[in-house]
Amino acid sequence: MTTLDFDRPVEDVARQLIGATLRVEGVGGLIVETEAYDGEDPASHSFSGPTPRNKAMFGPPGHAYVYRSYGIHWCFNLVCREAGHGAGVLIRALEPLWGLDVMRERRGGLADRLLCAGPGRLCQALGIDGSHDGLPLDAPPFQLESATADVVVVEGPRIGITRAREVPWRFGLAGSRYLSRGFATAVSVRNSG
């Protein structure tokens, strides 16, 4: 069950998710990297309005938005703000803690550090696909719990996009070896659990 408040600014939710735990049917770990995307953000899928692909982003907060990137990899987002706004947090990486054997099998024996380092790898390791799109995050198969302790969060520009790359809405757990990519010019911020 989630104790997180998704009905607030997406960058606040993205920062707050660092150190939270995520499991899908018991498989998961500690969220170590996120990116925020707002409805008024030209890099967001929701910037041009609702479509059949992004309709979950315009639904109620606290639901999943799952889409296929470049027709290859699934990506998992948590819908934020009020319904109709179109904001979400992309889960970019997590530290695998539960169901490691399942993740290793799904990822073809990849090193543990790389099992969930990147949105596509994360979805494959956790078994997330299009069937999860629109599902509530506070019910099975999801188990999402807020961080239980303070963590040091680093922030910097988002990666893998062509528009609004300078927006510092990528957040990571300081010192984590499970990030998809390091932070070149990071700023450290305290995050209460």
C-alpha positions in Angstrom: 0.0 0.0 0.0 1.2 3.5 -0.8 1.6 6.3 1.7 2.7 8.8 -0.9 0.7 11.8 -2.0 0.6 12.0 -5.8 -1.7 15.0 -6.0 1.0 17.6 -5.9 3.8 19.1 -8.2 5.4 16.3 -10.2 9.0 17.4 -9.3 8.2 17.1 -5.6 6.8 13.6 -6.1 9.8 12.6 -8.2 12.2 13.8 -5.4 10.1 12.1 -2.7 10.2 8.8 -4.5 13.9 8.4 -4.1 14.4 5.9 -1.3 10.9 4.5 -1.6 10.3 0.8 -2.2 8.5 -0.6 -5.2 7.5 -4.2 -5.8 5.4 -5.8 -8.5 4.1 -9.2 -7.4 6.8 -9.3 -4.7 9.7 -8.5 -7.1 11.4 -5.1 -6.7 13.6 -2.9 -4.7 14.6 0.6 -3.7 13.8 3.5 -6.1 17.2 5.2 -6.8 16.4 7.3 -9.9 13.4 9.2 -11.3 12.5 11.9 -13.8 9.6 14.3 -13.7 7.4 15.3 -16.7 4.6 17.9 -16.4 1.7 18.5 -18.7 3.1 22.0 -19.5 6.5 20.5 -20.3 7.4 20.1 -24.0 9.3 16.9 -23.2 6.2 15.3 -21.8 4.0 12.8 -23.6 1.1 14.8 -22.4 2.2 18.2 -23.7 0.0 18.0 -26.8 -3.0 16.7 -25.0 -4.7 13.3 -24.5 -4.3 10.5 -26.9 -5.1 6.8 -26.7 -1.5 6.1 -25.8 -1.2 8.7 -23.0 -4.7 8.7 -21.6 -3.6 7.2 -18.2 -1.5 10.4 -17.7 -4.7 12.4 -17.7 -6.5 10.1 -15.2 -6.4 10.3 -11.4 -3.1 10.6 -9.6 -1.6 7.4 -8.1 -2.0 5.3 -11.2 0.5 3.7 -13.6 1.2 5.1 -17.0 3.1 2.4 -19.0 4.1 3.0 -22.6 6.5 1.4 -25.1 9.6 3.5 -25.9 10.7 3.4 -29.6 8.5 0.3 -30.0 11.0 -1.7 -28.0 11.1 -1.1 -24.2 8.3 -0.6 -21.7 8.6 2.4 -19.4 6.8 2.8 -16.1 5.5 6.2 -14.8 3.5 7.2 -11.8 0.7 9.7 -12.6 0.7 12.9 -10.5 -1.3 16.1 -9.9 -5.0 16.3 -10.4 -6.9 14.3 -13.0 -6.7 16.0 -16.4 -3.3 17.7 -15.8 -1.1 15.1 -17.5 1.9 14.8 -15.2 4.0 11.7 -14.4 7.2 10.5 -12.8 9.3 8.0 -14.8 11.0 5.4 -12.7 14.5 5.2 -14.2 16.3 2.8 -11.9 16.0 0.9 -8.7 18.3 -1.2 -6.5 17.1 -4.7 -6.8 16.3 -6.3 -3.4 13.4 -8.8 -3.7 13.0 -11.5 -6.2 16.5 -11.3 -7.5 16.4 -14.8 -9.1 13.2 -13.8 -11.0 14.9 -10.6 -12.2 18.0 -12.4 -13.3 16.0 -14.9 -15.3 14.0 -12.1 -16.9 17.1 -10.1 -17.7 19.2 -13.0 -19.0 21.8 -13.3 -16.3 22.8 -9.6 -16.3 24.9 -8.4 -13.4 22.8 -7.4 -10.4 24.0 -3.8 -10.7 22.4 -3.6 -14.2 19.2 -5.5 -13.6 17.1 -2.4 -13.1 19.5 0.4 -14.3 17.4 2.1 -16.9 13.6 2.3 -17.6 13.5 -0.5 -20.1 15.6 -2.9 -18.0 13.6 -2.0 -14.9 10.3 -2.9 -16.6 11.7 -6.2 -18.0 13.1 -7.2 -14.6 9.8 -6.4 -12.7 7.6 -7.9 -15.4 5.9 -4.5 -16.2 4.2 -4.2 -19.6 1.2 -2.6 -21.2 -1.2 -4.6 -19.1 -0.2 -2.5 -16.1 -1.2 0.8 -17.8 -3.8 2.7 -15.8 -3.7 0.4 -12.8 -3.9 1.9 -9.3 -0.6 1.9 -7.4 -2.1 1.2 -4.0 -3.4 -2.2 -5.0 -1.9 -5.5 -6.3 0.2 -6.2 -8.3 1.9 -3.1 -6.9 3.3 -2.5 -3.5 4.7 1.1 -3.1 5.9 2.4 0.2 7.5 5.8 1.0 11.1 6.1 2.2 11.4 5.3 5.9 14.6 7.4 6.5 16.2 10.5 5.2 18.2 10.1 2.0 20.5 12.4 0.2 19.1 13.2 -3.3 21.1 14.5 -6.2 19.4 16.3 -9.0 20.3 17.3 -12.6 19.0 17.6 -16.1 16.9 14.8 -17.6 18.6 12.4 -20.1 17.5 10.6 -23.3 15.2 13.4 -24.5 15.5 16.1 -27.2 13.3 18.9 -25.7 13.7 20.8 -22.4 16.9 18.8 -21.6 18.1 21.6 -19.3 15.2 21.2 -16.9 16.8 19.8 -13.6 14.0 17.2 -13.0 16.2 14.1 -12.8 16.7 12.8 -9.3 18.9 10.1 -7.9 20.1 8.6 -4.6 23.5 10.0 -3.9 26.2 7.4 -4.1 24.0 4.7 -5.6 25.8 2.2 -7.9 22.4 1.3 -9.4 21.7 4.5 -11.3 21.2 4.3 -15.1 23.8 7.0 -15.5 25.8 9.2 -13.2 25.0 12.9 -12.5 27.6 15.2 -14.1 26.7 18.4 -12.3 24.6 17.3 -9.4 23.2 19.3 -6.6 22.6 17.5 -3.3 19.3 18.0 -1.5 17.9 16.4 1.7 14.8 14.4 1.3 12.7 13.5 4.3 11.3 10.0 4.4 
